[in-house]
Structures are given as C-alpha cells and as structure tokens.
Amino acid sequence: FLTKTGIYVLVFNTRKLLGMDIKSKEEAKQYLLFWLRSINIHAPNAPVILAGTFCAEIQEEIRRADKILCDLCNSLNFMAQIRSNKNLIFFPIDNKEGLHIEELRSAIETATREDQSIKEQVSIRWMAFLDKLVSFKGSKSYLELNRDVNELAIEIGLSTQEREMALELFHERGLIFHLTATEALRNIVVIKPQWLITALAKVIRDSSVHVDLREFREAGLGEDVTELFEEGIASRDILEYLWKHDQIDFFIDLMKRTMLMSEYGSSGNFFIPSLLHDKHESCDIFSCIFDFSETFLPHGLFQRLVCLCMEYVSRGKARNDSFIVYKNFARFERFRGQKVELSEHDQIIRLSTSESANDTIAVMESMLFKINSNVLNDRLKWQTLVLDESTGNFEPWQEKTQIDSTFLNLANFLDSL
C-alpha cells in the first residue's frame, strides 16, 4: 500500500534504539531498515521524515541516536530522501511533553508545499468526482464500479475514458485503491484502505495470539482452521467465513495478484506460504544461487516465489502432492519427475534441481522478474550465479536457454497473473 508519491513519516521508539538490551536494540534497527528499504523500493523519490519518540527522557543521548540513524541511512545510500531537522537527521519528539511537535508539523507542511506531484493540474470535474467518491466513507468501505462509480461519473459529466484516467490518478496518489488486472478487482473501488488491511489480517496473522479455535469449531470449520494456520492451505469455506461472505472473489484475486496466495490443486483450495512457521534445515548441495546482497532480499519475496511455483505446478501436469513447503524451503516436481528445491538463506535464494538445470534456472529467473515488476517496481537487483563444478566456485549464469513448454507455457502463465 506504499505509493510512489507522498511524504513518509517514519516513527520509531528512540529508547529501544538506544537501550542496553542488545536484542531490543537490534530489533529497533531492523524495524528501521525494513521501512527505509520498503520506502526506497516503492517510493524512491518521496521525502522521508524520521521522528523518534520518548525523547524527553533521553535528551542527553540525542546525538548518539542521530549517529546510529546516520550510519543506517548511509549504509542504504538513503540520505537524499531524508528531510533533516537542522543539525539532526531526525526529529526528537515527545508527545507527553510536547517536545518538538511544532517543528515536526512544520517540516511536514514544508515538504508538502515542495512536492511537485501535488501541483499537477486536473479538471475541476475530476475534483468533484473525488469529492463524491470519498463522501461515502462514512457509510461504505468500497464502491462498485459498474453501479455506484459509473453513476457518479455520469452525474458529473465524465466520459468512460475520463473516469478511468481519474481513477488511475487517484489510485497513484493513494486517495483510493483500485486495481484492474481482473474483472473482480476492476469492479471494486476501495475508499477505505483500512478495510483491505483488516480483511487480509483476518487470514495472514499469528494464530497463537489472534485465533479463537473454539469459534471455528462451533462454525463447523475446526479442520479448516487447523489446515490454514498449520499448513497454509485455505478452503473456500474458511475464506468466506473470515471475510463474512463479502467480495470473496475480489480478495482472492487481490491475494493472487500480489502473490500472497496461489491455487492448490483441483480441489478449490488455496495455498498461503506466509502462514508457515516451521523452518527446514536444507542441505548444502545446490547448483545455483540468486544473490540479492547488492540491494536486499525483501521479507516475503521467497514466499511469493513459492506461490508462483505452486500455481505453476497446479496448472501444469505435475503432481500437486509432490510439494513440500516450509517457511524457508520448498521441494516440488516440475514434470517427468524432475525434482526442484528452493531455500532461503540470508540474502540468497538457493536452487537445486535433479536435471535440466538451465531450463529450471530460466523459469525461476522469469518468476523473479515477474515479482520484481508487479510488486517491487523493478527496483530489486540480484545476481544469478551457477556452480562451476571444475572449480567449485559460483560464476555468473551465461547460458540463457529456451524454456521447455512441454509442462506449461511459462510466458502465458505469467501474463495470466
């Protein structure tokens, strides 16, 4: 839900960043790194303001916090996006004491006035259209394109082309959420993004904390909920229950489009790898690595790759029951019994295959390009390296190959997502 334009205020707990507890301090750094990297991928030109809380208690430590933040931003080459606070990289605030709140507010206002994207001129009818759309926020979370939105556009005098152009602009600015890849996605214009987040969090969540098993058993879904949160396999019944029978096809297409979910065989079930918790101690024998250390391996990318592999296997001719999946590992068969293993390790994805190595590497690389394009704005970089058995070293992959379409036409498969 990060948009290319806008102003990002990254709020963090300064006490944790400076604390004596090493684990807590490292978690605070990882939190900052995650969001800085995410913003850099999705909004590389957007201004970022850092705001550290609870600073009234630790004013004598402000410089030390500033040094830590400078080191983090420099390690990511991120300084150009930061809007600094005079001689500090961040705004040390405290809500209780009102410390530097006005300075932070002023910095946000200044960054807003300097943002060129908000100066784009549009028709006053587009503005009236937007006002009409958001006026429903008090009573609705979304509007249906073919009914509600179309009527509003006609009322204001917008052509179909103008309506589509306006919706695209509003989506880019983060004012609404509207995808067009499938008919189910296209027909829903989300005016309350929190509705989406709440719905997705009903599925992707920590079952040990947020799931009342008794509720599902009483609804006759005891086996379904166990399979969902232990194996990552979702039945249509449990999705309908979690989403209260509201826009089920929309949410399924949304999760498939963002590669959080894939079809699971011919049973009508779905697979959600991000729900898996157990890790696998994979062997150290592998023939190829995808090295992301030049940028970083984003959280969830491996699971998205596994999702694509599962969908690929489900639509092809391989046995779906050949799939063995953990949080950091997947094993499956492509065709003719060809076994493939994928594993995640630090900033690397490892690949091992029983045969047709070049063909399998080409498939995986095509899938990574698809994820990079659809989800990460083509900002991710990696090296594809293969094992040179004569030296035992990993060298850049040179031997591009035509992918065998006996199993499934990969280009058509990726285009269909």
Disulfide bonds with the S-S distance in Angstrom:
none
